[in-house]
Amino acid sequence: MGKIKVIIADDSDFVRDGMRIILDVDEEFEVLGCAANGREAIRLAEETAPDVFLMDIQMPAMDGIEATKYIVEHGLGKVLILTTFDDDELVQKALSNGANGYLIKNHTPEHLKQMIKSVCSGAGVMEETMLSNMAKQHSEPSAGFDGAGYTARELEVVRAVAEGLSNKEIAEKLFISEGTVKNYITTILAKENLSHRTALAVYYLTGKKQG
């Protein structure tokens, strides 16, 4: 596998330079360029074809939420949102626009690299505390979530996944085995044509599918 090509979009010179240094010293990554806003990130992407964007949310000219929408609609790459703001409303907007992950900026270099790899490979990543907060605020599924084809037990499993519970925790909560939980999740993901549990949680909470 070749290097993961990355574009860094953040209005802070310090953040951009720091992330570039972290990634430039690792042979698995190639930083194609840095942008101070979403518009610059899109222009860079159209010239260089990145795999993953590291995208700040609050930027001038075009913020990360608007840029993510354009990037996803035009197939320019996958988006990992980075922010210092633990704002659930912004989380939902970014995910609804197709962001593949959302992380607070208090990460270690190794954690950041792992999350980029996960997003590049098609997995969704999100801070567990954010997923939990979103689930607490939305006890009912989003209007965009279609639960008509589910059994009552399957809906319980989906709701538990959206709460950020592990297979073990779901098993304990529903009084079933971990293997049964895993089977349920596999069946549900296939039914919705989703590739991972974070995408299922996002679909339940926002009504949007990430694939």
FITORZA-901155 format. One record per residue: residue number from 1; x, y, z of N, C-alpha, C, CB in turn. Coordinates in steps of 0.05 Angstrom, whole numbers. Each point is the difference from the previous one (the first is absolute). Glycine has a CB too. Example, Ala and Ser with C-alpha at 12.3 -4.5 7.8 and 13.67 -1.06 7.14 Angstrom:
! residues 2
(r 1; (264; -114; 156); (-18; 24; 0); (18; 24; 0); (-38; -23; 25))
(r 2; (31; 44; -39); (16; 24; 1); (-15; 22; 14); (24; -13; -43))
This chain:
! residues 211
(r 1; (17; -24; 0); (-17; 24; 0); (17; 25; 0); (-36; -25; 24))
(r 2; (29; 45; -40); (16; 25; -2); (-6; 18; 24); (0; -3; -49))
(r 3; (13; 25; 49); (-4; 19; 22); (-28; 11; 0); (48; 12; -3))
(r 4; (-58; -6; 27); (-26; 13; 3); (4; 30; -5); (-16; -36; 33))
(r 5; (2; 46; -52); (3; 28; -8); (-19; 18; 16); (15; -14; -46))
(r 6; (-4; 34; 59); (-16; 16; 19); (1; 30; -7); (9; -35; 35))
(r 7; (-32; 48; -32); (-1; 29; 0); (-9; 10; 28); (-11; 0; -51))
(r 8; (25; 19; 61); (-6; 11; 27); (-13; 27; -3); (39; -25; 21))
(r 9; (-63; 28; -10); (-14; 25; -2); (-6; 11; 28); (-21; -14; -44))
(r 10; (34; 36; 52); (-4; 11; 26); (9; 30; -1); (8; -45; 23))
(r 11; (-22; 63; -10); (7; 28; -2); (23; 7; 19); (-47; 10; -14))
(r 12; (56; -29; 30); (23; 5; 18); (26; -10; -13); (-31; -4; 40))
(r 13; (50; 23; -44); (26; -8; -10); (13; -21; 18); (5; 46; -21))
(r 14; (-8; -42; 47); (13; -18; 19); (-11; -29; -4); (5; 39; 33))
(r 15; (-31; -42; -35); (-12; -26; -3); (8; -13; -27); (-39; 15; 28))
(r 16; (38; 1; -49); (7; -11; -27); (29; -9; 0); (-33; 31; -22))
(r 17; (51; -14; 32); (28; -7; 0); (6; -24; 17); (11; 48; -8))
(r 18; (-24; -50; 31); (4; -22; 18); (-9; -26; -12); (-6; 30; 38))
(r 19; (-17; -30; -51); (-10; -25; -13); (17; -8; -23); (-46; 12; 15))
(r 20; (55; 8; -31); (17; -6; -22); (27; -13; 9); (-20; 39; -25))
(r 21; (31; -28; 46); (25; -12; 11); (-4; -29; 9); (15; 46; 14))
(r 22; (-37; -50; 0); (-7; -27; 10); (-2; -20; -23); (-24; 20; 39))
(r 23; (11; -12; -60); (-5; -18; -22); (24; -2; -20); (-48; 10; 4))
(r 24; (62; 11; -7); (23; 0; -19); (23; -19; 9); (-12; 47; -12))
(r 25; (14; -51; 38); (22; -18; 9); (-8; -29; -1); (16; 37; 30))
(r 26; (-40; -43; -39); (-10; -27; -1); (-2; -8; -30); (-25; 4; 44))
(r 27; (38; -26; -51); (1; -8; -28); (-27; -9; -11); (47; -13; 7))
(r 28; (-66; 8; 11); (-27; -9; -9); (-18; 22; -10); (5; -37; 33))
(r 29; (4; 62; -28); (-17; 23; -7); (14; 20; -18); (-23; -5; 44))
(r 30; (8; 19; -60); (10; 21; -17); (-19; 24; 2); (22; -33; -32))
(r 31; (-12; 56; 42); (-17; 24; 2); (1; 14; -26); (9; 4; 50))
(r 32; (-32; -2; -64); (-1; 12; -26); (0; 30; 2); (-24; -40; -18))
(r 33; (14; 51; 40); (-1; 28; 3); (-16; 8; 25); (4; 5; -49))
(r 34; (-3; 20; 56); (-15; 11; 23); (-17; 23; -9); (37; -14; 31))
(r 35; (-60; 17; -18); (-19; 21; -7); (-9; 14; 25); (-15; -25; -41))
(r 36; (8; 51; 38); (-9; 16; 23); (-30; 1; 2); (42; 27; -3))
(r 37; (-56; -38; -17); (-29; -1; 0); (-10; -22; -19); (-2; 50; 12))
(r 38; (-24; -54; -11); (-11; -22; -16); (3; 5; -30); (-32; -8; 36))
(r 39; (30; 33; -44); (2; 6; -29); (28; -7; -11); (-34; 36; 6))
(r 40; (54; -30; 10); (28; -7; -8); (3; -30; -1); (17; 43; 20))
(r 41; (-29; -57; 0); (3; -29; 1); (-12; -13; -25); (-2; 2; 50))
(r 42; (-21; 8; -59); (-13; -10; -24); (17; 5; -25); (-45; 7; 22))
(r 43; (56; 17; -24); (17; 6; -23); (24; -18; 0); (-15; 48; 2))
(r 44; (28; -53; 21); (22; -18; 1); (-8; -28; -8); (20; 27; 36))
(r 45; (-43; -36; -27); (-10; -27; -6); (-4; -5; -30); (-21; -1; 45))
(r 46; (10; 22; -58); (-5; -3; -28); (25; -1; -17); (-43; 25; 7))
(r 47; (65; -15; 6); (26; -1; -14); (17; -24; 7); (-1; 49; 0))
(r 48; (-4; -61; 23); (19; -21; 10); (-13; -27; 6); (26; 37; 18))
(r 49; (-52; -40; -16); (-14; -25; 6); (10; -13; 26); (-5; -6; -49))
(r 50; (-4; 16; 72); (8; -11; 26); (-17; -25; 7); (14; 46; 15))
(r 51; (-5; -60; 5); (-16; -22; 11); (-17; 9; 23); (35; -33; -14))
(r 52; (-22; 49; 31); (-13; 9; 25); (5; 30; 5); (5; -47; 19))
(r 53; (-26; 61; -10); (2; 28; 9); (0; 0; 31); (-23; 17; -42))
(r 54; (41; -2; 54); (-1; 6; 28); (-13; 28; 1); (41; -28; 14))
(r 55; (-66; 30; -5); (-16; 23; -4); (-9; 13; 26); (-15; -19; -43))
(r 56; (24; 44; 48); (-10; 15; 22); (-29; 8; -6); (48; 17; 12))
(r 57; (-63; -12; 9); (-28; 8; -4); (-2; 30; -4); (-15; -39; 27))
(r 58; (25; 55; -9); (-4; 29; 0); (24; 13; -14); (-27; -2; 42))
(r 59; (21; 11; -68); (20; 13; -16); (-13; 23; -15); (27; -43; -4))
(r 60; (-12; 64; -4); (-12; 21; -16); (-4; -8; -29); (23; 33; 30))
(r 61; (-38; -17; -45); (-6; -3; -28); (-18; -24; -5); (45; 20; -10))
(r 62; (-37; -44; 18); (-17; -24; -2); (7; -18; 23); (-4; 3; -51))
(r 63; (-15; -9; 68); (6; -17; 24); (2; -29; -8); (-23; 34; 30))
(r 64; (31; -50; -10); (4; -29; -6); (-26; -15; -6); (39; 3; 29))
(r 65; (-61; 6; -18); (-25; -13; -5); (-9; 3; -29); (-13; 7; 48))
(r 66; (14; 18; -57); (-7; 6; -28); (20; -14; -19); (-21; 44; 14))
(r 67; (46; -43; -8); (21; -12; -17); (-4; -30; -1); (32; 36; 12))
(r 68; (-39; -49; 10); (-5; -29; 1); (-22; -7; -19); (16; -2; 47))
(r 69; (-38; 17; -47); (-23; -5; -17); (9; 0; -29); (-31; 21; 33))
(r 70; (47; -1; -41); (9; 1; -28); (19; -23; -7); (-4; 50; 2))
(r 71; (22; -55; 16); (20; -22; -4); (-14; -27; -4); (33; 26; 28))
(r 72; (-52; -32; -11); (-14; -25; -1); (-17; -2; -26); (-1; -3; 50))
(r 73; (-13; 25; -56); (-18; 0; -23); (16; -3; -26); (-32; 28; 25))
(r 74; (57; -19; -25); (16; -1; -25); (21; -22; 1); (-7; 49; -5))
(r 75; (6; -66; 26); (18; -23; 1); (30; 7; 1); (-35; -25; -24))
(r 76; (41; 46; 39); (28; 10; 0); (17; -14; 21); (-16; 43; -16))
(r 77; (4; -59; 34); (16; -14; 21); (-17; -4; 25); (42; 20; -19))
(r 78; (-29; -33; 39); (-14; -4; 25); (8; 22; 20); (0; -50; -8))
(r 79; (-18; 56; 26); (4; 23; 18); (1; -9; 29); (-22; 30; -33))
(r 80; (44; -22; 47); (2; -4; 29); (-1; 28; 12); (28; -43; -5))
(r 81; (-49; 49; 19); (-4; 26; 13); (17; 2; 25); (-47; 3; -19))
(r 82; (61; 19; 22); (16; 5; 24); (-9; 26; 12); (40; -26; -18))
(r 83; (-45; 27; 44); (-8; 25; 12); (7; 1; 30); (-37; 3; -34))
(r 84; (38; 20; 45); (4; 4; 29); (-27; 3; 13); (45; 21; -7))
(r 85; (-66; -21; -8); (-27; 5; 11); (-16; -26; 3); (1; 45; -20))
(r 86; (-8; -51; 44); (-17; -24; 5); (-29; 9; -3); (34; -21; 32))
(r 87; (-42; 26; -56); (-26; 11; -6); (-17; -21; -15); (19; 47; -2))
(r 88; (-39; -58; 15); (-15; -22; -12); (-15; 9; -25); (-5; -19; 46))
(r 89; (-4; 44; -46); (-15; 9; -24); (18; 1; -24); (-29; 27; 29))
(r 90; (54; -18; -25); (20; 0; -23); (7; -29; -8); (18; 44; 16))
(r 91; (-16; -61; 4); (5; -29; -6); (-21; -10; -19); (21; -7; 45))
(r 92; (-46; 12; -39); (-22; -11; -16); (1; 12; -28); (-28; -6; 41))
(r 93; (33; 32; -43); (1; 13; -27); (22; -12; -17); (-18; 43; 20))
(r 94; (42; -46; -7); (23; -11; -15); (-6; -29; -10); (31; 29; 27))
(r 95; (-42; -45; -9); (-6; -28; -7); (-23; -1; -21); (15; -15; 46))
(r 96; (-35; 32; -42); (-22; 1; -20); (10; 7; -27); (-31; 12; 36))
(r 97; (52; 4; -38); (12; 8; -25); (19; -21; -12); (-5; 48; 14))
(r 98; (9; -70; 1); (16; -22; -10); (27; -3; 11); (-25; 7; -40))
(r 99; (32; 8; 61); (27; -4; 13); (2; -29; 9); (2; 48; 14))
(r 100; (22; -60; -17); (4; -27; 8); (9; -4; 29); (12; -9; -47))
(r 101; (-5; 32; 59); (9; -2; 28); (2; 28; 12); (25; -42; -10))
(r 102; (-23; 42; 37); (0; 25; 14); (16; -4; 25); (-46; 13; -18))
(r 103; (67; 3; 21); (18; -2; 23); (7; 27; 12); (19; -42; -20))
(r 104; (-18; 43; 46); (10; 23; 14); (30; 2; -4); (-37; -3; 35))
(r 105; (49; 27; -35); (28; 3; -7); (19; -8; 22); (-14; 37; -29))
(r 106; (5; -47; 52); (18; -8; 21); (10; -29; -4); (-24; 32; 31))
(r 107; (30; -38; -56); (10; -27; -6); (30; -2; 1); (-40; -7; -29))
(r 108; (50; -17; 32); (29; -5; -3); (6; -4; -30); (4; -20; 47))
(r 109; (21; 25; -55); (7; -5; -28); (-7; -28; -10); (37; 33; 6))
(r 110; (-32; -53; 11); (-6; -28; -9); (-30; -4; -3); (41; -16; 23))
(r 111; (-57; 28; -5); (-29; -3; -1); (-10; 14; -26); (-3; -1; 51))
(r 112; (13; 24; -57); (-8; 14; -24); (6; -17; -25); (9; 44; 22))
(r 113; (15; -56; -23); (8; -16; -23); (-19; -24; -3); (48; 14; 6))
(r 114; (-54; -27; 17); (-18; -23; -1); (-27; 7; -10); (26; -20; 37))
(r 115; (-36; 44; -29); (-27; 8; -8); (0; 7; -30); (-9; 18; 46))
(r 116; (30; -7; -56); (2; 6; -29); (0; -27; -15); (26; 43; 9))
(r 117; (-11; -62; 0); (0; -26; -13); (-27; -13; 0); (48; -6; 14))
(r 118; (-62; 8; 9); (-27; -11; 2); (-19; 12; -20); (8; -9; 49))
(r 119; (-8; 36; -50); (-17; 14; -18); (7; -7; -29); (-5; 38; 33))
(r 120; (30; -39; -39); (9; -7; -27); (-10; -28; -9); (40; 30; 6))
(r 121; (-40; -48; 13); (-8; -28; -6); (-31; -3; 0); (43; -16; 21))
(r 122; (-57; 37; -16); (-29; -1; -1); (-15; -2; 26); (7; -21; -43))
(r 123; (8; 21; 65); (-13; -2; 26); (-8; 28; 9); (27; -41; 12))
(r 124; (-46; 43; 6); (-8; 25; 11); (12; 3; 28); (-42; 0; -27))
(r 125; (51; 24; 35); (11; 3; 26); (-13; 24; 14); (44; -20; -15))
(r 126; (-49; 17; 41); (-12; 22; 15); (7; -3; 29); (-37; 2; -32))
(r 127; (40; 21; 45); (5; 0; 29); (-24; -13; 14); (29; 42; -3))
(r 128; (-23; -62; 20); (-21; -15; 13); (-18; 19; 17); (29; -40; 1))
(r 129; (-17; 60; 11); (-16; 19; 17); (-20; 15; -18); (38; 5; 33))
(r 130; (-31; 1; -57); (-18; 15; -18); (-23; -18; -8); (38; 28; -17))
(r 131; (-32; -53; 10); (-20; -19; -8); (-20; -4; 22); (32; -23; -31))
(r 132; (-22; 21; 56); (-17; -3; 23); (-17; 24; 5); (34; -30; 20))
(r 133; (-23; 54; -23); (-15; 25; 4); (-22; 2; -21); (41; 22; 19))
(r 134; (-35; -28; -44); (-20; 1; -20); (-23; -19; 5); (36; 13; -33))
(r 135; (-29; -37; 42); (-20; -20; 6); (-18; 8; 23); (31; -35; -16))
(r 136; (-19; 48; 36); (-16; 10; 23); (-20; 21; -8); (39; -11; 30))
(r 137; (-30; 28; -49); (-18; 22; -9); (-21; -10; -18); (38; 31; 5))
(r 138; (-34; -54; -18); (-19; -10; -19); (-9; -29; 8); (21; 29; -37))
(r 139; (-39; -30; 56); (-9; -26; 9); (-16; -14; -22); (-1; 16; 47))
(r 140; (-11; -1; -65); (-14; -11; -23); (18; 2; -25); (-46; 13; 20))
(r 141; (43; -31; -38); (16; 1; -24); (-7; 24; -18); (4; -50; 1))
(r 142; (15; 58; -18); (-5; 22; -18); (-23; -8; -19); (48; 14; 2))
(r 143; (-62; 7; -11); (-22; -4; -19); (9; -14; -25); (-23; 41; 19))
(r 144; (49; -38; -25); (11; -12; -25); (7; -29; 3); (17; 44; -11))
(r 145; (-19; -55; 36); (6; -28; 4); (-25; -17; -4); (36; 13; 33))
(r 146; (-34; -32; -50); (-23; -17; -6); (2; -27; 15); (-5; 22; -46))
(r 147; (-10; -24; 67); (1; -24; 16); (-22; -20; -6); (21; 27; 35))
(r 148; (-35; -23; -57); (-23; -17; -7); (8; -29; -4); (-22; 40; -21))
(r 149; (46; -45; 10); (8; -27; -6); (14; -15; 22); (3; 15; -46))
(r 150; (-4; -4; 70); (14; -11; 23); (-19; -15; 19); (35; 36; -4))
(r 151; (-24; -56; 17); (-15; -12; 23); (5; 17; 24); (5; -47; -19))
(r 152; (-21; 43; 40); (3; 16; 24); (28; -4; 12); (-50; -4; 9))
(r 153; (60; -21; -10); (27; -5; 11); (21; 14; -16); (-16; -45; 17))
(r 154; (14; 44; -44); (19; 14; -17); (1; 30; 7); (-7; -34; -36))
(r 155; (-16; 46; 40); (-1; 28; 7); (13; 6; 26); (-43; 4; -25))
(r 156; (41; -23; 44); (13; 3; 26); (31; 0; -4); (-39; -22; 23))
(r 157; (48; 5; -41); (29; -2; -5); (9; 26; -14); (-3; -51; -4))
(r 158; (-12; 60; -16); (8; 25; -14); (1; 23; 20); (-21; -16; -42))
(r 159; (2; 18; 59); (-1; 22; 20); (24; -1; 19); (-50; 0; -2))
(r 160; (57; -25; 10); (23; -4; 17); (26; 8; -14); (-25; -37; 24))
(r 161; (28; 30; -49); (23; 8; -16); (2; 30; -1); (-3; -42; -28))
(r 162; (-19; 55; 24); (-1; 30; -2); (8; 12; 27); (-36; -3; -35))
(r 163; (32; -11; 56); (7; 10; 27); (30; -3; 5); (-46; -12; 17))
(r 164; (60; -1; -36); (29; -4; 3); (8; -24; 16); (4; 48; -4))
(r 165; (-23; -67; 8); (6; -23; 17); (16; -21; -16); (-42; 8; 26))
(r 166; (60; -22; -13); (15; -21; -12); (-18; -25; -3); (44; 18; 19))
(r 167; (-34; -38; -34); (-15; -25; -2); (-5; -13; 27); (19; -7; -45))
(r 168; (1; 8; 62); (-2; -11; 27); (-21; 15; 16); (48; -14; -1))
(r 169; (-48; 40; -1); (-20; 16; 15); (-28; -4; -11); (35; 34; 10))
(r 170; (-38; -37; -36); (-26; -5; -12); (-10; -28; 9); (11; 29; -40))
(r 171; (7; -48; 41); (-8; -27; 9); (-10; 0; 28); (34; -19; -31))
(r 172; (-20; 34; 48); (-8; 2; 28); (-27; 14; 3); (48; 0; 14))
(r 173; (-51; 21; -30); (-25; 16; 2); (-24; -16; -10); (27; 41; -7))
(r 174; (-24; -57; -14); (-22; -14; -12); (-2; -29; 9); (4; 30; -39))
(r 175; (15; -39; 56); (0; -27; 10); (2; -21; -22); (-27; 16; 38))
(r 176; (46; -11; -57); (6; -19; -21); (30; -2; -2); (-43; 12; -25))
(r 177; (53; -32; 10); (29; -4; -2); (13; 21; -19); (-7; -49; 9))
(r 178; (33; 52; -5); (15; 18; -18); (-2; -9; -29); (31; 12; 38))
(r 179; (-30; -39; -41); (-1; -11; -27); (-27; 7; -14); (30; -37; 14))
(r 180; (-51; 36; 2); (-27; 7; -11); (0; 30; -8); (-22; -36; 29))
(r 181; (33; 53; -12); (2; 28; -6); (15; 5; -26); (-1; 11; 49))
(r 182; (24; -25; -52); (16; 3; -24); (-16; -8; -25); (41; -9; 27))
(r 183; (-56; -13; -24); (-17; -10; -23); (-21; 21; -7); (8; -48; 15))
(r 184; (-21; 59; 6); (-20; 21; -6); (12; 23; -15); (-24; -14; 42))
(r 185; (47; 24; -33); (13; 23; -12); (8; -6; -29); (16; 15; 45))
(r 186; (-5; -39; -49); (7; -8; -27); (-24; 1; -19); (37; -28; 19))
(r 187; (-59; 17; -9); (-25; -1; -16); (-11; 27; -6); (-10; -44; 21))
(r 188; (11; 62; 0); (-11; 27; -3); (17; 16; -20); (-17; -2; 47))
(r 189; (44; 0; -45); (17; 14; -18); (-5; -8; -29); (35; 4; 37))
(r 190; (-38; -30; -41); (-5; -10; -27); (-27; 10; -10); (27; -41; 10))
(r 191; (-47; 42; 8); (-27; 9; -8); (1; 29; -9); (-20; -32; 33))
(r 192; (37; 48; -20); (1; 29; -7); (23; 6; -19); (-19; 10; 45))
(r 193; (34; -30; -53); (23; 3; -18); (20; 20; 13); (-29; -10; -40))
(r 194; (34; 7; 66); (20; 16; 14); (24; -17; 7); (-37; 30; 19))
(r 195; (60; -18; -17); (24; -15; 4); (10; -2; 28); (12; 13; -45))
(r 196; (-22; 4; 63); (10; -1; 28); (-21; 12; 19); (47; 4; -17))
(r 197; (-43; -10; 43); (-20; 7; 20); (-2; 30; 5); (9; -43; 21))
(r 198; (13; 58; -26); (-3; 29; 4); (-19; 12; -21); (47; 2; 18))
(r 199; (-45; -12; -43); (-19; 9; -20); (-29; -7; 7); (37; -6; -34))
(r 200; (-41; -17; 47); (-26; -7; 9); (-10; 19; 21); (9; -48; -10))
(r 201; (8; 55; 29); (-7; 19; 21); (-7; 27; -12); (30; -24; 32))
(r 202; (-14; 33; -51); (-5; 26; -13); (-27; -1; -15); (50; 8; -4))
(r 203; (-55; -30; -9); (-26; -3; -15); (-23; 2; 19); (23; -28; -34))
(r 204; (-21; 15; 57); (-22; 0; 20); (-4; 28; 11); (11; -47; 12))
(r 205; (11; 61; -6); (-1; 27; 13); (-5; 23; -19); (30; -18; 34))
(r 206; (-22; 15; -59); (-2; 23; -19); (-17; -6; -24); (44; 14; 16))
(r 207; (-49; -40; -21); (-16; -7; -24); (17; 0; -25); (-39; 19; 22))
(r 208; (65; -15; -20); (17; 0; -24); (18; -24; 0); (-1; 50; 0))
(r 209; (5; -62; -24); (17; -23; -3); (27; 8; -11); (-41; -29; -7))
(r 210; (62; 18; 19); (27; 5; -9); (11; -22; -18); (8; 25; 42))
(r 211; (-21; -48; -41); (10; -23; -16); (18; -18; 15); (-4; 28; -40))
